[in-house]
């Protein structure tokens, strides 16, 4: 907690990216509620089981960890564009020193 906010946010990002796999085959697990389906890969021991997380799960987890580290972090839902195709996406925006910093 003695580190500057931006450094704490960066460390949280690196830990989440390292510890949690991205769910490649999300369509086979989707049950109509993206966050619940995405977070399904987190067990009660806070470890990743199969199948992992998708953007909504990463963004919710990152927001929760940032909030616990006293970092202002918003969860954003919208449309992402990949390969010319628009699809639902989720990401975060930090507010640090009066600046908005997108995190994806």
Jmol script that loads the backbone (N, CA, C; Angstrom):
load data "model"
ATOM      1  N   UNK A   1       0.822  -1.202   0.000  1.00  0.00           N
ATOM      2  CA  UNK A   1       0.000   0.000   0.000  1.00  0.00           C
ATOM      3  C   UNK A   1       0.862   1.261   0.000  1.00  0.00           C
ATOM      4  N   UNK A   2       2.178   1.112   0.217  1.00  0.00           N
ATOM      5  CA  UNK A   2       3.047   2.281   0.213  1.00  0.00           C
ATOM      6  C   UNK A   2       3.453   2.712  -1.186  1.00  0.00           C
ATOM      7  N   UNK A   3       3.173   1.901  -2.190  1.00  0.00           N
ATOM      8  CA  UNK A   3       3.504   2.247  -3.568  1.00  0.00           C
ATOM      9  C   UNK A   3       2.497   3.251  -4.119  1.00  0.00           C
ATOM     10  N   UNK A   4       2.901   4.045  -5.110  1.00  0.00           N
ATOM     11  CA  UNK A   4       1.943   4.946  -5.764  1.00  0.00           C
ATOM     12  C   UNK A   4       0.802   4.143  -6.396  1.00  0.00           C
ATOM     13  N   UNK A   5      -0.360   4.774  -6.557  1.00  0.00           N
ATOM     14  CA  UNK A   5      -1.543   4.088  -7.091  1.00  0.00           C
ATOM     15  C   UNK A   5      -1.276   3.430  -8.437  1.00  0.00           C
ATOM     16  N   UNK A   6      -0.618   4.132  -9.341  1.00  0.00           N
ATOM     17  CA  UNK A   6      -0.384   3.581 -10.666  1.00  0.00           C
ATOM     18  C   UNK A   6       0.462   2.314 -10.596  1.00  0.00           C
ATOM     19  N   UNK A   7       1.450   2.286  -9.726  1.00  0.00           N
ATOM     20  CA  UNK A   7       2.294   1.093  -9.583  1.00  0.00           C
ATOM     21  C   UNK A   7       1.497  -0.057  -8.962  1.00  0.00           C
ATOM     22  N   UNK A   8       0.635   0.239  -7.986  1.00  0.00           N
ATOM     23  CA  UNK A   8      -0.224  -0.807  -7.406  1.00  0.00           C
ATOM     24  C   UNK A   8      -1.155  -1.373  -8.470  1.00  0.00           C
ATOM     25  N   UNK A   9      -1.735  -0.480  -9.287  1.00  0.00           N
ATOM     26  CA  UNK A   9      -2.634  -0.922 -10.353  1.00  0.00           C
ATOM     27  C   UNK A   9      -1.893  -1.798 -11.354  1.00  0.00           C
ATOM     28  N   UNK A  10      -0.673  -1.431 -11.688  1.00  0.00           N
ATOM     29  CA  UNK A  10       0.127  -2.216 -12.631  1.00  0.00           C
ATOM     30  C   UNK A  10       0.437  -3.598 -12.056  1.00  0.00           C
ATOM     31  N   UNK A  11       0.774  -3.660 -10.786  1.00  0.00           N
ATOM     32  CA  UNK A  11       1.077  -4.950 -10.168  1.00  0.00           C
ATOM     33  C   UNK A  11      -0.154  -5.849 -10.124  1.00  0.00           C
ATOM     34  N   UNK A  12      -1.306  -5.277  -9.823  1.00  0.00           N
ATOM     35  CA  UNK A  12      -2.543  -6.058  -9.822  1.00  0.00           C
ATOM     36  C   UNK A  12      -2.798  -6.604 -11.218  1.00  0.00           C
ATOM     37  N   UNK A  13      -2.619  -5.766 -12.227  1.00  0.00           N
ATOM     38  CA  UNK A  13      -2.811  -6.194 -13.616  1.00  0.00           C
ATOM     39  C   UNK A  13      -1.909  -7.376 -13.956  1.00  0.00           C
ATOM     40  N   UNK A  14      -0.649  -7.277 -13.596  1.00  0.00           N
ATOM     41  CA  UNK A  14       0.307  -8.347 -13.901  1.00  0.00           C
ATOM     42  C   UNK A  14      -0.034  -9.650 -13.181  1.00  0.00           C
ATOM     43  N   UNK A  15      -0.482  -9.554 -11.944  1.00  0.00           N
ATOM     44  CA  UNK A  15      -0.854 -10.753 -11.184  1.00  0.00           C
ATOM     45  C   UNK A  15      -2.070 -11.424 -11.824  1.00  0.00           C
ATOM     46  N   UNK A  16      -3.105 -10.644 -12.142  1.00  0.00           N
ATOM     47  CA  UNK A  16      -4.316 -11.214 -12.743  1.00  0.00           C
ATOM     48  C   UNK A  16      -3.985 -11.856 -14.086  1.00  0.00           C
ATOM     49  N   UNK A  17      -3.206 -11.163 -14.914  1.00  0.00           N
ATOM     50  CA  UNK A  17      -2.850 -11.699 -16.234  1.00  0.00           C
ATOM     51  C   UNK A  17      -2.033 -12.982 -16.121  1.00  0.00           C
ATOM     52  N   UNK A  18      -1.181 -13.066 -15.110  1.00  0.00           N
ATOM     53  CA  UNK A  18      -0.328 -14.246 -14.940  1.00  0.00           C
ATOM     54  C   UNK A  18      -1.095 -15.434 -14.356  1.00  0.00           C
ATOM     55  N   UNK A  19      -1.987 -15.173 -13.421  1.00  0.00           N
ATOM     56  CA  UNK A  19      -2.629 -16.244 -12.663  1.00  0.00           C
ATOM     57  C   UNK A  19      -3.882 -16.822 -13.313  1.00  0.00           C
ATOM     58  N   UNK A  20      -4.543 -16.082 -14.183  1.00  0.00           N
ATOM     59  CA  UNK A  20      -5.820 -16.529 -14.728  1.00  0.00           C
ATOM     60  C   UNK A  20      -5.757 -16.683 -16.239  1.00  0.00           C
ATOM     61  N   UNK A  21      -6.095 -17.874 -16.721  1.00  0.00           N
ATOM     62  CA  UNK A  21      -6.113 -18.162 -18.151  1.00  0.00           C
ATOM     63  C   UNK A  21      -7.314 -17.495 -18.802  1.00  0.00           C
ATOM     64  N   UNK A  22      -7.164 -17.190 -20.094  1.00  0.00           N
ATOM     65  CA  UNK A  22      -8.288 -16.671 -20.878  1.00  0.00           C
ATOM     66  C   UNK A  22      -9.087 -17.849 -21.414  1.00  0.00           C
ATOM     67  N   UNK A  23     -10.415 -17.773 -21.300  1.00  0.00           N
ATOM     68  CA  UNK A  23     -11.287 -18.846 -21.744  1.00  0.00           C
ATOM     69  C   UNK A  23     -11.444 -18.749 -23.263  1.00  0.00           C
ATOM     70  N   UNK A  24     -10.793 -19.637 -23.969  1.00  0.00           N
ATOM     71  CA  UNK A  24     -10.815 -19.624 -25.426  1.00  0.00           C
ATOM     72  C   UNK A  24     -12.182 -20.067 -25.957  1.00  0.00           C
ATOM     73  N   UNK A  25     -12.764 -21.066 -25.345  1.00  0.00           N
ATOM     74  CA  UNK A  25     -13.976 -21.708 -25.842  1.00  0.00           C
ATOM     75  C   UNK A  25     -15.208 -21.202 -25.092  1.00  0.00           C
ATOM     76  N   UNK A  26     -15.317 -19.877 -24.925  1.00  0.00           N
ATOM     77  CA  UNK A  26     -16.377 -19.286 -24.117  1.00  0.00           C
ATOM     78  C   UNK A  26     -17.777 -19.648 -24.609  1.00  0.00           C
ATOM     79  N   UNK A  27     -17.988 -19.704 -25.904  1.00  0.00           N
ATOM     80  CA  UNK A  27     -19.324 -19.965 -26.442  1.00  0.00           C
ATOM     81  C   UNK A  27     -19.917 -21.273 -25.917  1.00  0.00           C
ATOM     82  N   UNK A  28     -19.088 -22.274 -25.649  1.00  0.00           N
ATOM     83  CA  UNK A  28     -19.596 -23.548 -25.151  1.00  0.00           C
ATOM     84  C   UNK A  28     -20.004 -23.492 -23.679  1.00  0.00           C
ATOM     85  N   UNK A  29     -19.610 -22.420 -22.959  1.00  0.00           N
ATOM     86  CA  UNK A  29     -19.930 -22.310 -21.534  1.00  0.00           C
ATOM     87  C   UNK A  29     -20.956 -21.222 -21.239  1.00  0.00           C
ATOM     88  N   UNK A  30     -21.232 -20.367 -22.215  1.00  0.00           N
ATOM     89  CA  UNK A  30     -22.102 -19.215 -21.987  1.00  0.00           C
ATOM     90  C   UNK A  30     -23.495 -19.678 -21.566  1.00  0.00           C
ATOM     91  N   UNK A  31     -24.018 -19.059 -20.510  1.00  0.00           N
ATOM     92  CA  UNK A  31     -25.344 -19.436 -20.024  1.00  0.00           C
ATOM     93  C   UNK A  31     -26.287 -18.239 -19.948  1.00  0.00           C
ATOM     94  N   UNK A  32     -25.996 -17.196 -20.703  1.00  0.00           N
ATOM     95  CA  UNK A  32     -26.874 -16.031 -20.704  1.00  0.00           C
ATOM     96  C   UNK A  32     -26.451 -14.950 -19.730  1.00  0.00           C
ATOM     97  N   UNK A  33     -25.537 -15.211 -18.852  1.00  0.00           N
ATOM     98  CA  UNK A  33     -25.055 -14.213 -17.903  1.00  0.00           C
ATOM     99  C   UNK A  33     -23.541 -14.186 -18.009  1.00  0.00           C
ATOM    100  N   UNK A  34     -23.003 -13.218 -18.744  1.00  0.00           N
ATOM    101  CA  UNK A  34     -21.575 -13.238 -19.086  1.00  0.00           C
ATOM    102  C   UNK A  34     -20.651 -13.265 -17.879  1.00  0.00           C
ATOM    103  N   UNK A  35     -20.962 -12.465 -16.848  1.00  0.00           N
ATOM    104  CA  UNK A  35     -20.064 -12.410 -15.695  1.00  0.00           C
ATOM    105  C   UNK A  35     -20.062 -13.737 -14.961  1.00  0.00           C
ATOM    106  N   UNK A  36     -21.241 -14.298 -14.733  1.00  0.00           N
ATOM    107  CA  UNK A  36     -21.306 -15.586 -14.029  1.00  0.00           C
ATOM    108  C   UNK A  36     -20.578 -16.659 -14.824  1.00  0.00           C
ATOM    109  N   UNK A  37     -20.780 -16.676 -16.122  1.00  0.00           N
ATOM    110  CA  UNK A  37     -20.123 -17.675 -16.960  1.00  0.00           C
ATOM    111  C   UNK A  37     -18.622 -17.470 -16.948  1.00  0.00           C
ATOM    112  N   UNK A  38     -18.194 -16.215 -16.963  1.00  0.00           N
ATOM    113  CA  UNK A  38     -16.772 -15.924 -16.984  1.00  0.00           C
ATOM    114  C   UNK A  38     -16.103 -16.276 -15.665  1.00  0.00           C
ATOM    115  N   UNK A  39     -16.757 -15.965 -14.567  1.00  0.00           N
ATOM    116  CA  UNK A  39     -16.163 -16.203 -13.251  1.00  0.00           C
ATOM    117  C   UNK A  39     -16.268 -17.653 -12.823  1.00  0.00           C
ATOM    118  N   UNK A  40     -16.936 -18.481 -13.602  1.00  0.00           N
ATOM    119  CA  UNK A  40     -17.103 -19.888 -13.260  1.00  0.00           C
ATOM    120  C   UNK A  40     -15.767 -20.576 -13.035  1.00  0.00           C
ATOM    121  N   UNK A  41     -14.702 -20.091 -13.675  1.00  0.00           N
ATOM    122  CA  UNK A  41     -13.395 -20.721 -13.555  1.00  0.00           C
ATOM    123  C   UNK A  41     -12.680 -20.443 -12.254  1.00  0.00           C
ATOM    124  N   UNK A  42     -13.203 -19.553 -11.387  1.00  0.00           N
ATOM    125  CA  UNK A  42     -12.547 -19.262 -10.111  1.00  0.00           C
ATOM    126  C   UNK A  42     -13.148 -20.152  -9.034  1.00  0.00           C
ATOM    127  N   UNK A  43     -12.316 -20.892  -8.326  1.00  0.00           N
ATOM    128  CA  UNK A  43     -12.790 -21.794  -7.282  1.00  0.00           C
ATOM    129  C   UNK A  43     -12.807 -21.087  -5.939  1.00  0.00           C
ATOM    130  N   UNK A  44     -13.300 -21.755  -4.922  1.00  0.00           N
ATOM    131  CA  UNK A  44     -13.347 -21.175  -3.580  1.00  0.00           C
ATOM    132  C   UNK A  44     -11.957 -20.928  -3.009  1.00  0.00           C
ATOM    133  N   UNK A  45     -10.943 -21.559  -3.566  1.00  0.00           N
ATOM    134  CA  UNK A  45      -9.562 -21.331  -3.118  1.00  0.00           C
ATOM    135  C   UNK A  45      -8.886 -20.226  -3.928  1.00  0.00           C
ATOM    136  N   UNK A  46      -9.689 -19.469  -4.717  1.00  0.00           N
ATOM    137  CA  UNK A  46      -9.178 -18.389  -5.557  1.00  0.00           C
ATOM    138  C   UNK A  46      -8.131 -18.869  -6.555  1.00  0.00           C
ATOM    139  N   UNK A  47      -8.308 -20.056  -7.061  1.00  0.00           N
ATOM    140  CA  UNK A  47      -7.433 -20.556  -8.101  1.00  0.00           C
ATOM    141  C   UNK A  47      -8.276 -20.806  -9.338  1.00  0.00           C
ATOM    142  N   UNK A  48      -7.648 -20.856 -10.462  1.00  0.00           N
ATOM    143  CA  UNK A  48      -8.393 -21.047 -11.696  1.00  0.00           C
ATOM    144  C   UNK A  48      -8.576 -22.515 -11.984  1.00  0.00           C
ATOM    145  N   UNK A  49      -9.809 -22.886 -12.180  1.00  0.00           N
ATOM    146  CA  UNK A  49     -10.100 -24.216 -12.676  1.00  0.00           C
ATOM    147  C   UNK A  49     -10.294 -24.088 -14.179  1.00  0.00           C
ATOM    148  N   UNK A  50     -10.715 -25.127 -14.803  1.00  0.00           N
ATOM    149  CA  UNK A  50     -11.077 -24.987 -16.197  1.00  0.00           C
ATOM    150  C   UNK A  50     -12.444 -24.340 -16.207  1.00  0.00           C
ATOM    151  N   UNK A  51     -12.835 -23.522 -17.030  1.00  0.00           N
ATOM    152  CA  UNK A  51     -12.294 -23.114 -18.298  1.00  0.00           C
ATOM    153  C   UNK A  51     -11.543 -21.791 -18.273  1.00  0.00           C
ATOM    154  N   UNK A  52     -11.565 -21.005 -17.191  1.00  0.00           N
ATOM    155  CA  UNK A  52     -10.854 -19.733 -17.155  1.00  0.00           C
ATOM    156  C   UNK A  52     -11.809 -18.550 -17.190  1.00  0.00           C
ATOM    157  N   UNK A  53     -11.308 -17.388 -17.589  1.00  0.00           N
ATOM    158  CA  UNK A  53     -12.091 -16.154 -17.598  1.00  0.00           C
ATOM    159  C   UNK A  53     -12.184 -15.564 -18.996  1.00  0.00           C
ATOM    160  N   UNK A  54     -13.206 -14.748 -19.228  1.00  0.00           N
ATOM    161  CA  UNK A  54     -13.268 -13.911 -20.419  1.00  0.00           C
ATOM    162  C   UNK A  54     -13.188 -12.462 -19.954  1.00  0.00           C
ATOM    163  N   UNK A  55     -13.334 -11.525 -20.867  1.00  0.00           N
ATOM    164  CA  UNK A  55     -13.131 -10.115 -20.544  1.00  0.00           C
ATOM    165  C   UNK A  55     -13.953  -9.652 -19.336  1.00  0.00           C
ATOM    166  N   UNK A  56     -15.214 -10.071 -19.233  1.00  0.00           N
ATOM    167  CA  UNK A  56     -16.063  -9.647 -18.120  1.00  0.00           C
ATOM    168  C   UNK A  56     -15.505 -10.127 -16.789  1.00  0.00           C
ATOM    169  N   UNK A  57     -15.016 -11.349 -16.753  1.00  0.00           N
ATOM    170  CA  UNK A  57     -14.435 -11.888 -15.523  1.00  0.00           C
ATOM    171  C   UNK A  57     -13.152 -11.175 -15.143  1.00  0.00           C
ATOM    172  N   UNK A  58     -12.281 -10.948 -16.116  1.00  0.00           N
ATOM    173  CA  UNK A  58     -11.047 -10.199 -15.852  1.00  0.00           C
ATOM    174  C   UNK A  58     -11.377  -8.805 -15.321  1.00  0.00           C
ATOM    175  N   UNK A  59     -12.312  -8.111 -15.981  1.00  0.00           N
ATOM    176  CA  UNK A  59     -12.633  -6.741 -15.591  1.00  0.00           C
ATOM    177  C   UNK A  59     -13.262  -6.677 -14.200  1.00  0.00           C
ATOM    178  N   UNK A  60     -14.141  -7.622 -13.880  1.00  0.00           N
ATOM    179  CA  UNK A  60     -14.747  -7.639 -12.537  1.00  0.00           C
ATOM    180  C   UNK A  60     -13.701  -7.956 -11.469  1.00  0.00           C
ATOM    181  N   UNK A  61     -12.855  -8.942 -11.744  1.00  0.00           N
ATOM    182  CA  UNK A  61     -11.808  -9.309 -10.795  1.00  0.00           C
ATOM    183  C   UNK A  61     -10.841  -8.153 -10.589  1.00  0.00           C
ATOM    184  N   UNK A  62     -10.426  -7.508 -11.678  1.00  0.00           N
ATOM    185  CA  UNK A  62      -9.496  -6.378 -11.584  1.00  0.00           C
ATOM    186  C   UNK A  62     -10.115  -5.234 -10.774  1.00  0.00           C
ATOM    187  N   UNK A  63     -11.393  -4.933 -11.027  1.00  0.00           N
ATOM    188  CA  UNK A  63     -12.078  -3.876 -10.273  1.00  0.00           C
ATOM    189  C   UNK A  63     -12.103  -4.194  -8.785  1.00  0.00           C
ATOM    190  N   UNK A  64     -12.438  -5.419  -8.442  1.00  0.00           N
ATOM    191  CA  UNK A  64     -12.497  -5.816  -7.029  1.00  0.00           C
ATOM    192  C   UNK A  64     -11.136  -5.663  -6.352  1.00  0.00           C
ATOM    193  N   UNK A  65     -10.089  -6.132  -7.005  1.00  0.00           N
ATOM    194  CA  UNK A  65      -8.753  -6.033  -6.412  1.00  0.00           C
ATOM    195  C   UNK A  65      -8.296  -4.583  -6.303  1.00  0.00           C
ATOM    196  N   UNK A  66      -8.591  -3.776  -7.303  1.00  0.00           N
ATOM    197  CA  UNK A  66      -8.244  -2.353  -7.230  1.00  0.00           C
ATOM    198  C   UNK A  66      -9.001  -1.671  -6.103  1.00  0.00           C
ATOM    199  N   UNK A  67     -10.293  -1.960  -5.965  1.00  0.00           N
ATOM    200  CA  UNK A  67     -11.074  -1.363  -4.887  1.00  0.00           C
ATOM    201  C   UNK A  67     -10.479  -1.713  -3.522  1.00  0.00           C
ATOM    202  N   UNK A  68     -10.052  -2.948  -3.358  1.00  0.00           N
ATOM    203  CA  UNK A  68      -9.448  -3.357  -2.090  1.00  0.00           C
ATOM    204  C   UNK A  68      -8.114  -2.669  -1.840  1.00  0.00           C
ATOM    205  N   UNK A  69      -7.432  -2.257  -2.929  1.00  0.00           N
ATOM    206  CA  UNK A  69      -6.154  -1.554  -2.816  1.00  0.00           C
ATOM    207  C   UNK A  69      -6.362  -0.035  -2.810  1.00  0.00           C
ATOM    208  N   UNK A  70      -7.614   0.404  -2.651  1.00  0.00           N
ATOM    209  CA  UNK A  70      -7.966   1.826  -2.585  1.00  0.00           C
ATOM    210  C   UNK A  70      -7.638   2.576  -3.874  1.00  0.00           C
ATOM    211  N   UNK A  71      -7.853   1.914  -5.015  1.00  0.00           N
ATOM    212  CA  UNK A  71      -7.650   2.519  -6.329  1.00  0.00           C
ATOM    213  C   UNK A  71      -9.021   2.658  -6.982  1.00  0.00           C
ATOM    214  N   UNK A  72      -9.363   3.853  -7.449  1.00  0.00           N
ATOM    215  CA  UNK A  72     -10.642   4.074  -8.103  1.00  0.00           C
ATOM    216  C   UNK A  72     -10.629   3.399  -9.468  1.00  0.00           C
ATOM    217  N   UNK A  73     -11.529   2.435  -9.634  1.00  0.00           N
ATOM    218  CA  UNK A  73     -11.562   1.627 -10.843  1.00  0.00           C
ATOM    219  C   UNK A  73     -13.014   1.382 -11.235  1.00  0.00           C
ATOM    220  N   UNK A  74     -13.350   1.669 -12.479  1.00  0.00           N
ATOM    221  CA  UNK A  74     -14.701   1.442 -12.984  1.00  0.00           C
ATOM    222  C   UNK A  74     -14.719   0.250 -13.936  1.00  0.00           C
ATOM    223  N   UNK A  75     -15.822  -0.456 -13.918  1.00  0.00           N
ATOM    224  CA  UNK A  75     -16.076  -1.572 -14.828  1.00  0.00           C
ATOM    225  C   UNK A  75     -16.895  -1.014 -15.988  1.00  0.00           C
ATOM    226  N   UNK A  76     -16.412  -1.211 -17.214  1.00  0.00           N
ATOM    227  CA  UNK A  76     -17.064  -0.662 -18.391  1.00  0.00           C
ATOM    228  C   UNK A  76     -17.496  -1.796 -19.317  1.00  0.00           C
ATOM    229  N   UNK A  77     -18.723  -1.688 -19.833  1.00  0.00           N
ATOM    230  CA  UNK A  77     -19.207  -2.636 -20.843  1.00  0.00           C
ATOM    231  C   UNK A  77     -19.500  -1.856 -22.112  1.00  0.00           C
ATOM    232  N   UNK A  78     -19.190  -2.448 -23.234  1.00  0.00           N
ATOM    233  CA  UNK A  78     -19.457  -1.799 -24.504  1.00  0.00           C
ATOM    234  C   UNK A  78     -19.198  -2.753 -25.641  1.00  0.00           C
ATOM    235  N   UNK A  79     -18.815  -2.198 -26.766  1.00  0.00           N
ATOM    236  CA  UNK A  79     -18.522  -2.986 -27.949  1.00  0.00           C
ATOM    237  C   UNK A  79     -17.030  -2.906 -28.247  1.00  0.00           C
ATOM    238  N   UNK A  80     -16.433  -4.041 -28.496  1.00  0.00           N
ATOM    239  CA  UNK A  80     -15.043  -4.105 -28.928  1.00  0.00           C
ATOM    240  C   UNK A  80     -15.010  -4.488 -30.395  1.00  0.00           C
ATOM    241  N   UNK A  81     -13.974  -4.060 -31.081  1.00  0.00           N
ATOM    242  CA  UNK A  81     -13.844  -4.400 -32.491  1.00  0.00           C
ATOM    243  C   UNK A  81     -12.583  -5.218 -32.669  1.00  0.00           C
ATOM    244  N   UNK A  82     -12.735  -6.393 -33.239  1.00  0.00           N
ATOM    245  CA  UNK A  82     -11.603  -7.277 -33.491  1.00  0.00           C
ATOM    246  C   UNK A  82     -11.751  -7.848 -34.890  1.00  0.00           C
ATOM    247  N   UNK A  83     -10.751  -7.626 -35.710  1.00  0.00           N
ATOM    248  CA  UNK A  83     -10.801  -8.135 -37.075  1.00  0.00           C
ATOM    249  C   UNK A  83     -11.970  -7.582 -37.874  1.00  0.00           C
ATOM    250  N   UNK A  84     -12.376  -6.345 -37.580  1.00  0.00           N
ATOM    251  CA  UNK A  84     -13.482  -5.729 -38.305  1.00  0.00           C
ATOM    252  C   UNK A  84     -14.859  -6.118 -37.809  1.00  0.00           C
ATOM    253  N   UNK A  85     -14.934  -6.962 -36.785  1.00  0.00           N
ATOM    254  CA  UNK A  85     -16.216  -7.411 -36.238  1.00  0.00           C
ATOM    255  C   UNK A  85     -16.433  -6.790 -34.860  1.00  0.00           C
ATOM    256  N   UNK A  86     -17.624  -6.248 -34.637  1.00  0.00           N
ATOM    257  CA  UNK A  86     -17.983  -5.667 -33.350  1.00  0.00           C
ATOM    258  C   UNK A  86     -18.650  -6.731 -32.485  1.00  0.00           C
ATOM    259  N   UNK A  87     -18.237  -6.810 -31.221  1.00  0.00           N
ATOM    260  CA  UNK A  87     -18.844  -7.773 -30.297  1.00  0.00           C
ATOM    261  C   UNK A  87     -18.806  -7.209 -28.884  1.00  0.00           C
ATOM    262  N   UNK A  88     -19.649  -7.708 -27.983  1.00  0.00           N
ATOM    263  CA  UNK A  88     -19.653  -7.219 -26.596  1.00  0.00           C
ATOM    264  C   UNK A  88     -18.275  -7.377 -25.956  1.00  0.00           C
ATOM    265  N   UNK A  89     -17.892  -6.391 -25.152  1.00  0.00           N
ATOM    266  CA  UNK A  89     -16.588  -6.417 -24.500  1.00  0.00           C
ATOM    267  C   UNK A  89     -16.695  -5.714 -23.148  1.00  0.00           C
ATOM    268  N   UNK A  90     -15.778  -6.019 -22.250  1.00  0.00           N
ATOM    269  CA  UNK A  90     -15.711  -5.364 -20.939  1.00  0.00           C
ATOM    270  C   UNK A  90     -14.262  -5.019 -20.643  1.00  0.00           C
ATOM    271  N   UNK A  91     -14.056  -3.899 -19.955  1.00  0.00           N
ATOM    272  CA  UNK A  91     -12.714  -3.450 -19.591  1.00  0.00           C
ATOM    273  C   UNK A  91     -12.841  -2.533 -18.386  1.00  0.00           C
ATOM    274  N   UNK A  92     -11.748  -1.928 -17.968  1.00  0.00           N
ATOM    275  CA  UNK A  92     -11.737  -1.053 -16.804  1.00  0.00           C
ATOM    276  C   UNK A  92     -11.187   0.319 -17.172  1.00  0.00           C
ATOM    277  N   UNK A  93     -11.554   1.299 -16.355  1.00  0.00           N
ATOM    278  CA  UNK A  93     -10.958   2.628 -16.428  1.00  0.00           C
ATOM    279  C   UNK A  93     -10.574   3.018 -15.013  1.00  0.00           C
ATOM    280  N   UNK A  94      -9.292   3.362 -14.842  1.00  0.00           N
ATOM    281  CA  UNK A  94      -8.783   3.837 -13.555  1.00  0.00           C
ATOM    282  C   UNK A  94      -8.884   5.352 -13.513  1.00  0.00           C
ATOM    283  N   UNK A  95      -9.054   5.915 -12.318  1.00  0.00           N
ATOM    284  CA  UNK A  95      -8.971   7.356 -12.116  1.00  0.00           C
ATOM    285  C   UNK A  95      -7.832   7.588 -11.134  1.00  0.00           C
ATOM    286  N   UNK A  96      -6.701   8.046 -11.664  1.00  0.00           N
ATOM    287  CA  UNK A  96      -5.506   8.260 -10.857  1.00  0.00           C
ATOM    288  C   UNK A  96      -4.966   9.661 -11.140  1.00  0.00           C
ATOM    289  N   UNK A  97      -4.787  10.435 -10.096  1.00  0.00           N
ATOM    290  CA  UNK A  97      -4.278  11.805 -10.215  1.00  0.00           C
ATOM    291  C   UNK A  97      -5.088  12.624 -11.217  1.00  0.00           C
ATOM    292  N   UNK A  98      -6.408  12.446 -11.202  1.00  0.00           N
ATOM    293  CA  UNK A  98      -7.283  13.210 -12.079  1.00  0.00           C
ATOM    294  C   UNK A  98      -7.280  12.760 -13.529  1.00  0.00           C
ATOM    295  N   UNK A  99      -6.589  11.677 -13.844  1.00  0.00           N
ATOM    296  CA  UNK A  99      -6.512  11.177 -15.216  1.00  0.00           C
ATOM    297  C   UNK A  99      -7.272   9.859 -15.336  1.00  0.00           C
ATOM    298  N   UNK A 100      -7.971   9.689 -16.443  1.00  0.00           N
ATOM    299  CA  UNK A 100      -8.625   8.424 -16.734  1.00  0.00           C
ATOM    300  C   UNK A 100      -7.663   7.542 -17.522  1.00  0.00           C
ATOM    301  N   UNK A 101      -7.448   6.320 -17.040  1.00  0.00           N
ATOM    302  CA  UNK A 101      -6.514   5.401 -17.666  1.00  0.00           C
ATOM    303  C   UNK A 101      -7.264   4.113 -18.015  1.00  0.00           C
ATOM    304  N   UNK A 102      -7.481   3.834 -19.325  1.00  0.00           N
ATOM    305  CA  UNK A 102      -8.154   2.601 -19.697  1.00  0.00           C
ATOM    306  C   UNK A 102      -7.241   1.399 -19.469  1.00  0.00           C
ATOM    307  N   UNK A 103      -7.844   0.290 -19.028  1.00  0.00           N
ATOM    308  CA  UNK A 103      -7.113  -0.953 -18.789  1.00  0.00           C
ATOM    309  C   UNK A 103      -7.879  -2.083 -19.457  1.00  0.00           C
ATOM    310  N   UNK A 104      -7.195  -2.825 -20.329  1.00  0.00           N
ATOM    311  CA  UNK A 104      -7.857  -3.912 -21.046  1.00  0.00           C
ATOM    312  C   UNK A 104      -6.932  -5.101 -21.109  1.00  0.00           C
TER     313      UNK A 104
END
end "model"
wireframe off; spacefill off
backbone 0.3
color backbone group
